[in-house]
Amino acid sequence: MPIDDPVKRKIAQHHLLFKSVCRRCGALNPLKATKCRRCHGKDLRLKKRDLRK
């Protein structure tokens, strides 16, 4: 179901798209994480996102 309200859309995008991904195991981590929560590796990248409107 599409979200029409711009405030709710921004909140949803933040919770779904703004994550860190571990390059070693692929686990999703918080954006401010410095280590992976699963394998404790330090090689994190930002989740790839396509912000369509």
PyMOL Python script that loads the backbone (N, CA, C, O; Angstrom):
from pymol import cmd

cmd.read_pdbstr("""\
ATOM      1  N   MET A   1       0.837  -1.163   0.000  1.00  0.00           N
ATOM      2  CA  MET A   1       0.000   0.000   0.000  1.00  0.00           C
ATOM      3  C   MET A   1       0.892   1.239   0.000  1.00  0.00           C
ATOM      4  O   MET A   1       1.732   1.381   0.889  1.00  0.00           O
ATOM      5  N   PRO A   2       0.736   2.134  -0.964  1.00  0.00           N
ATOM      6  CA  PRO A   2       1.558   3.342  -1.016  1.00  0.00           C
ATOM      7  C   PRO A   2       1.218   4.303   0.124  1.00  0.00           C
ATOM      8  O   PRO A   2       0.074   4.388   0.572  1.00  0.00           O
ATOM      9  N   ILE A   3       2.238   5.017   0.575  1.00  0.00           N
ATOM     10  CA  ILE A   3       2.059   6.002   1.632  1.00  0.00           C
ATOM     11  C   ILE A   3       2.024   7.384   0.988  1.00  0.00           C
ATOM     12  O   ILE A   3       2.983   7.790   0.332  1.00  0.00           O
ATOM     13  N   ASP A   4       0.918   8.107   1.175  1.00  0.00           N
ATOM     14  CA  ASP A   4       0.751   9.412   0.544  1.00  0.00           C
ATOM     15  C   ASP A   4       1.249  10.560   1.420  1.00  0.00           C
ATOM     16  O   ASP A   4       1.689  11.586   0.900  1.00  0.00           O
ATOM     17  N   ASP A   5       1.186  10.401   2.730  1.00  0.00           N
ATOM     18  CA  ASP A   5       1.594  11.453   3.652  1.00  0.00           C
ATOM     19  C   ASP A   5       3.127  11.592   3.640  1.00  0.00           C
ATOM     20  O   ASP A   5       3.822  10.618   3.927  1.00  0.00           O
ATOM     21  N   PRO A   6       3.673  12.781   3.314  1.00  0.00           N
ATOM     22  CA  PRO A   6       5.130  12.926   3.213  1.00  0.00           C
ATOM     23  C   PRO A   6       5.870  12.706   4.532  1.00  0.00           C
ATOM     24  O   PRO A   6       7.011  12.244   4.522  1.00  0.00           O
ATOM     25  N   VAL A   7       5.248  13.025   5.658  1.00  0.00           N
ATOM     26  CA  VAL A   7       5.910  12.815   6.949  1.00  0.00           C
ATOM     27  C   VAL A   7       6.032  11.322   7.241  1.00  0.00           C
ATOM     28  O   VAL A   7       7.086  10.845   7.664  1.00  0.00           O
ATOM     29  N   LYS A   8       4.942  10.590   7.010  1.00  0.00           N
ATOM     30  CA  LYS A   8       4.972   9.139   7.228  1.00  0.00           C
ATOM     31  C   LYS A   8       5.911   8.454   6.251  1.00  0.00           C
ATOM     32  O   LYS A   8       6.562   7.471   6.606  1.00  0.00           O
ATOM     33  N   ARG A   9       5.991   8.963   5.011  1.00  0.00           N
ATOM     34  CA  ARG A   9       6.898   8.402   4.019  1.00  0.00           C
ATOM     35  C   ARG A   9       8.351   8.553   4.466  1.00  0.00           C
ATOM     36  O   ARG A   9       9.148   7.628   4.313  1.00  0.00           O
ATOM     37  N   LYS A  10       8.698   9.720   5.020  1.00  0.00           N
ATOM     38  CA  LYS A  10      10.062   9.959   5.488  1.00  0.00           C
ATOM     39  C   LYS A  10      10.410   9.044   6.655  1.00  0.00           C
ATOM     40  O   LYS A  10      11.524   8.523   6.719  1.00  0.00           O
ATOM     41  N   ILE A  11       9.474   8.843   7.575  1.00  0.00           N
ATOM     42  CA  ILE A  11       9.703   7.949   8.704  1.00  0.00           C
ATOM     43  C   ILE A  11       9.907   6.518   8.223  1.00  0.00           C
ATOM     44  O   ILE A  11      10.805   5.826   8.703  1.00  0.00           O
ATOM     45  N   ALA A  12       9.085   6.072   7.284  1.00  0.00           N
ATOM     46  CA  ALA A  12       9.196   4.712   6.754  1.00  0.00           C
ATOM     47  C   ALA A  12      10.518   4.516   6.022  1.00  0.00           C
ATOM     48  O   ALA A  12      11.163   3.480   6.183  1.00  0.00           O
ATOM     49  N   GLN A  13      10.930   5.498   5.219  1.00  0.00           N
ATOM     50  CA  GLN A  13      12.206   5.392   4.510  1.00  0.00           C
ATOM     51  C   GLN A  13      13.364   5.314   5.478  1.00  0.00           C
ATOM     52  O   GLN A  13      14.308   4.556   5.257  1.00  0.00           O
ATOM     53  N   HIS A  14      13.304   6.088   6.551  1.00  0.00           N
ATOM     54  CA  HIS A  14      14.388   6.075   7.517  1.00  0.00           C
ATOM     55  C   HIS A  14      14.513   4.704   8.173  1.00  0.00           C
ATOM     56  O   HIS A  14      15.623   4.200   8.341  1.00  0.00           O
ATOM     57  N   HIS A  15      13.392   4.095   8.545  1.00  0.00           N
ATOM     58  CA  HIS A  15      13.433   2.814   9.240  1.00  0.00           C
ATOM     59  C   HIS A  15      13.767   1.651   8.316  1.00  0.00           C
ATOM     60  O   HIS A  15      14.320   0.649   8.770  1.00  0.00           O
ATOM     61  N   LEU A  16      13.447   1.761   7.046  1.00  0.00           N
ATOM     62  CA  LEU A  16      13.681   0.653   6.128  1.00  0.00           C
ATOM     63  C   LEU A  16      14.994   0.752   5.359  1.00  0.00           C
ATOM     64  O   LEU A  16      15.604  -0.273   5.053  1.00  0.00           O
ATOM     65  N   LEU A  17      15.439   1.965   5.039  1.00  0.00           N
ATOM     66  CA  LEU A  17      16.544   2.126   4.097  1.00  0.00           C
ATOM     67  C   LEU A  17      17.844   2.591   4.718  1.00  0.00           C
ATOM     68  O   LEU A  17      18.905   2.332   4.152  1.00  0.00           O
ATOM     69  N   PHE A  18      17.812   3.258   5.843  1.00  0.00           N
ATOM     70  CA  PHE A  18      19.029   3.821   6.411  1.00  0.00           C
ATOM     71  C   PHE A  18      19.622   2.837   7.414  1.00  0.00           C
ATOM     72  O   PHE A  18      19.414   2.956   8.622  1.00  0.00           O
ATOM     73  N   LYS A  19      20.364   1.862   6.888  1.00  0.00           N
ATOM     74  CA  LYS A  19      20.968   0.796   7.677  1.00  0.00           C
ATOM     75  C   LYS A  19      22.406   0.598   7.210  1.00  0.00           C
ATOM     76  O   LYS A  19      22.786   1.037   6.125  1.00  0.00           O
ATOM     77  N   SER A  20      23.192  -0.063   8.039  1.00  0.00           N
ATOM     78  CA  SER A  20      24.522  -0.513   7.656  1.00  0.00           C
ATOM     79  C   SER A  20      24.441  -2.008   7.396  1.00  0.00           C
ATOM     80  O   SER A  20      23.709  -2.724   8.079  1.00  0.00           O
ATOM     81  N   VAL A  21      25.195  -2.478   6.404  1.00  0.00           N
ATOM     82  CA  VAL A  21      25.216  -3.889   6.054  1.00  0.00           C
ATOM     83  C   VAL A  21      26.637  -4.404   6.216  1.00  0.00           C
ATOM     84  O   VAL A  21      27.590  -3.777   5.754  1.00  0.00           O
ATOM     85  N   CYS A  22      26.774  -5.544   6.872  1.00  0.00           N
ATOM     86  CA  CYS A  22      28.089  -6.156   7.059  1.00  0.00           C
ATOM     87  C   CYS A  22      28.523  -6.799   5.747  1.00  0.00           C
ATOM     88  O   CYS A  22      27.751  -7.519   5.115  1.00  0.00           O
ATOM     89  N   ARG A  23      29.744  -6.537   5.349  1.00  0.00           N
ATOM     90  CA  ARG A  23      30.251  -7.131   4.114  1.00  0.00           C
ATOM     91  C   ARG A  23      30.627  -8.596   4.303  1.00  0.00           C
ATOM     92  O   ARG A  23      30.747  -9.335   3.326  1.00  0.00           O
ATOM     93  N   ARG A  24      30.813  -9.017   5.542  1.00  0.00           N
ATOM     94  CA  ARG A  24      31.232 -10.386   5.832  1.00  0.00           C
ATOM     95  C   ARG A  24      30.052 -11.347   5.905  1.00  0.00           C
ATOM     96  O   ARG A  24      30.078 -12.408   5.281  1.00  0.00           O
ATOM     97  N   CYS A  25      29.011 -10.983   6.669  1.00  0.00           N
ATOM     98  CA  CYS A  25      27.896 -11.918   6.869  1.00  0.00           C
ATOM     99  C   CYS A  25      26.571 -11.409   6.311  1.00  0.00           C
ATOM    100  O   CYS A  25      25.620 -12.183   6.205  1.00  0.00           O
ATOM    101  N   GLY A  26      26.482 -10.115   5.947  1.00  0.00           N
ATOM    102  CA  GLY A  26      25.266  -9.587   5.347  1.00  0.00           C
ATOM    103  C   GLY A  26      24.208  -9.141   6.336  1.00  0.00           C
ATOM    104  O   GLY A  26      23.082  -8.845   5.934  1.00  0.00           O
ATOM    105  N   ALA A  27      24.536  -9.085   7.614  1.00  0.00           N
ATOM    106  CA  ALA A  27      23.558  -8.691   8.631  1.00  0.00           C
ATOM    107  C   ALA A  27      23.272  -7.191   8.554  1.00  0.00           C
ATOM    108  O   ALA A  27      24.159  -6.396   8.242  1.00  0.00           O
ATOM    109  N   LEU A  28      22.027  -6.815   8.843  1.00  0.00           N
ATOM    110  CA  LEU A  28      21.651  -5.412   8.911  1.00  0.00           C
ATOM    111  C   LEU A  28      21.964  -4.883  10.306  1.00  0.00           C
ATOM    112  O   LEU A  28      21.661  -5.532  11.307  1.00  0.00           O
ATOM    113  N   ASN A  29      22.563  -3.717  10.363  1.00  0.00           N
ATOM    114  CA  ASN A  29      22.966  -3.080  11.601  1.00  0.00           C
ATOM    115  C   ASN A  29      22.445  -1.655  11.623  1.00  0.00           C
ATOM    116  O   ASN A  29      22.069  -1.123  10.578  1.00  0.00           O
ATOM    117  N   PRO A  30      22.415  -1.021  12.801  1.00  0.00           N
ATOM    118  CA  PRO A  30      22.043   0.388  12.860  1.00  0.00           C
ATOM    119  C   PRO A  30      23.032   1.244  12.078  1.00  0.00           C
ATOM    120  O   PRO A  30      24.170   0.836  11.844  1.00  0.00           O
ATOM    121  N   LEU A  31      22.594   2.422  11.680  1.00  0.00           N
ATOM    122  CA  LEU A  31      23.417   3.301  10.856  1.00  0.00           C
ATOM    123  C   LEU A  31      24.699   3.724  11.566  1.00  0.00           C
ATOM    124  O   LEU A  31      25.741   3.853  10.923  1.00  0.00           O
ATOM    125  N   LYS A  32      24.643   3.942  12.875  1.00  0.00           N
ATOM    126  CA  LYS A  32      25.805   4.404  13.627  1.00  0.00           C
ATOM    127  C   LYS A  32      26.697   3.273  14.127  1.00  0.00           C
ATOM    128  O   LYS A  32      27.647   3.531  14.865  1.00  0.00           O
ATOM    129  N   ALA A  33      26.420   2.038  13.749  1.00  0.00           N
ATOM    130  CA  ALA A  33      27.196   0.906  14.243  1.00  0.00           C
ATOM    131  C   ALA A  33      28.635   0.964  13.733  1.00  0.00           C
ATOM    132  O   ALA A  33      28.894   1.396  12.609  1.00  0.00           O
ATOM    133  N   THR A  34      29.560   0.521  14.578  1.00  0.00           N
ATOM    134  CA  THR A  34      30.961   0.440  14.173  1.00  0.00           C
ATOM    135  C   THR A  34      31.387  -1.015  13.993  1.00  0.00           C
ATOM    136  O   THR A  34      32.355  -1.298  13.287  1.00  0.00           O
ATOM    137  N   LYS A  35      30.660  -1.940  14.633  1.00  0.00           N
ATOM    138  CA  LYS A  35      30.921  -3.366  14.495  1.00  0.00           C
ATOM    139  C   LYS A  35      29.615  -4.075  14.179  1.00  0.00           C
ATOM    140  O   LYS A  35      28.536  -3.598  14.534  1.00  0.00           O
ATOM    141  N   CYS A  36      29.719  -5.218  13.509  1.00  0.00           N
ATOM    142  CA  CYS A  36      28.554  -6.026  13.177  1.00  0.00           C
ATOM    143  C   CYS A  36      27.992  -6.658  14.446  1.00  0.00           C
ATOM    144  O   CYS A  36      28.743  -7.085  15.323  1.00  0.00           O
ATOM    145  N   ARG A  37      26.673  -6.713  14.536  1.00  0.00           N
ATOM    146  CA  ARG A  37      26.049  -7.293  15.718  1.00  0.00           C
ATOM    147  C   ARG A  37      26.130  -8.816  15.699  1.00  0.00           C
ATOM    148  O   ARG A  37      26.041  -9.445  16.754  1.00  0.00           O
ATOM    149  N   ARG A  38      26.297  -9.424  14.524  1.00  0.00           N
ATOM    150  CA  ARG A  38      26.310 -10.872  14.420  1.00  0.00           C
ATOM    151  C   ARG A  38      27.720 -11.456  14.449  1.00  0.00           C
ATOM    152  O   ARG A  38      28.008 -12.335  15.261  1.00  0.00           O
ATOM    153  N   CYS A  39      28.606 -10.972  13.564  1.00  0.00           N
ATOM    154  CA  CYS A  39      29.944 -11.570  13.461  1.00  0.00           C
ATOM    155  C   CYS A  39      31.032 -10.698  14.063  1.00  0.00           C
ATOM    156  O   CYS A  39      32.194 -11.102  14.091  1.00  0.00           O
ATOM    157  N   HIS A  40      30.682  -9.508  14.547  1.00  0.00           N
ATOM    158  CA  HIS A  40      31.601  -8.553  15.172  1.00  0.00           C
ATOM    159  C   HIS A  40      32.694  -8.059  14.224  1.00  0.00           C
ATOM    160  O   HIS A  40      33.738  -7.587  14.674  1.00  0.00           O
ATOM    161  N   GLY A  41      32.459  -8.165  12.914  1.00  0.00           N
ATOM    162  CA  GLY A  41      33.391  -7.621  11.931  1.00  0.00           C
ATOM    163  C   GLY A  41      33.243  -6.105  11.845  1.00  0.00           C
ATOM    164  O   GLY A  41      32.197  -5.553  12.184  1.00  0.00           O
ATOM    165  N   LYS A  42      34.297  -5.444  11.390  1.00  0.00           N
ATOM    166  CA  LYS A  42      34.279  -3.978  11.320  1.00  0.00           C
ATOM    167  C   LYS A  42      34.102  -3.448   9.903  1.00  0.00           C
ATOM    168  O   LYS A  42      34.130  -2.235   9.696  1.00  0.00           O
ATOM    169  N   ASP A  43      33.924  -4.323   8.931  1.00  0.00           N
ATOM    170  CA  ASP A  43      33.786  -3.909   7.533  1.00  0.00           C
ATOM    171  C   ASP A  43      32.307  -3.730   7.200  1.00  0.00           C
ATOM    172  O   ASP A  43      31.650  -4.662   6.739  1.00  0.00           O
ATOM    173  N   LEU A  44      31.788  -2.517   7.440  1.00  0.00           N
ATOM    174  CA  LEU A  44      30.384  -2.215   7.191  1.00  0.00           C
ATOM    175  C   LEU A  44      30.252  -1.250   6.026  1.00  0.00           C
ATOM    176  O   LEU A  44      31.149  -0.451   5.762  1.00  0.00           O
ATOM    177  N   ARG A  45      29.126  -1.333   5.334  1.00  0.00           N
ATOM    178  CA  ARG A  45      28.820  -0.407   4.248  1.00  0.00           C
ATOM    179  C   ARG A  45      27.392   0.072   4.438  1.00  0.00           C
ATOM    180  O   ARG A  45      26.629  -0.544   5.182  1.00  0.00           O
ATOM    181  N   LEU A  46      27.018   1.165   3.775  1.00  0.00           N
ATOM    182  CA  LEU A  46      25.643   1.644   3.809  1.00  0.00           C
ATOM    183  C   LEU A  46      24.772   0.777   2.905  1.00  0.00           C
ATOM    184  O   LEU A  46      25.236   0.283   1.878  1.00  0.00           O
ATOM    185  N   LYS A  47      23.536   0.597   3.280  1.00  0.00           N
ATOM    186  CA  LYS A  47      22.606  -0.163   2.457  1.00  0.00           C
ATOM    187  C   LYS A  47      22.337   0.620   1.180  1.00  0.00           C
ATOM    188  O   LYS A  47      22.136   1.834   1.217  1.00  0.00           O
ATOM    189  N   LYS A  48      22.334  -0.083   0.052  1.00  0.00           N
ATOM    190  CA  LYS A  48      22.028   0.575  -1.213  1.00  0.00           C
ATOM    191  C   LYS A  48      20.556   0.925  -1.227  1.00  0.00           C
ATOM    192  O   LYS A  48      19.709   0.099  -0.884  1.00  0.00           O
ATOM    193  N   ARG A  49      20.249   2.159  -1.628  1.00  0.00           N
ATOM    194  CA  ARG A  49      18.862   2.601  -1.602  1.00  0.00           C
ATOM    195  C   ARG A  49      18.523   3.384  -2.858  1.00  0.00           C
ATOM    196  O   ARG A  49      19.351   4.104  -3.415  1.00  0.00           O
ATOM    197  N   ASP A  50      17.296   3.222  -3.280  1.00  0.00           N
ATOM    198  CA  ASP A  50      16.756   3.932  -4.435  1.00  0.00           C
ATOM    199  C   ASP A  50      15.548   4.706  -3.926  1.00  0.00           C
ATOM    200  O   ASP A  50      14.488   4.125  -3.694  1.00  0.00           O
ATOM    201  N   LEU A  51      15.703   6.013  -3.750  1.00  0.00           N
ATOM    202  CA  LEU A  51      14.646   6.837  -3.177  1.00  0.00           C
ATOM    203  C   LEU A  51      13.718   7.328  -4.284  1.00  0.00           C
ATOM    204  O   LEU A  51      13.894   8.421  -4.821  1.00  0.00           O
ATOM    205  N   ARG A  52      12.741   6.510  -4.609  1.00  0.00           N
ATOM    206  CA  ARG A  52      11.756   6.903  -5.622  1.00  0.00           C
ATOM    207  C   ARG A  52      10.645   7.690  -4.972  1.00  0.00           C
ATOM    208  O   ARG A  52      10.323   7.487  -3.802  1.00  0.00           O
ATOM    209  N   LYS A  53      10.060   8.597  -5.745  1.00  0.00           N
ATOM    210  CA  LYS A  53       8.968   9.400  -5.192  1.00  0.00           C
ATOM    211  C   LYS A  53       7.724   9.230  -6.002  1.00  0.00           C
ATOM    212  O   LYS A  53       6.696   9.831  -5.688  1.00  0.00           O
TER     213      LYS A  53
END
""", "prot")
cmd.dss("prot")
cmd.show_as("cartoon", "prot")
cmd.util.cbc("prot")
cmd.orient("prot")
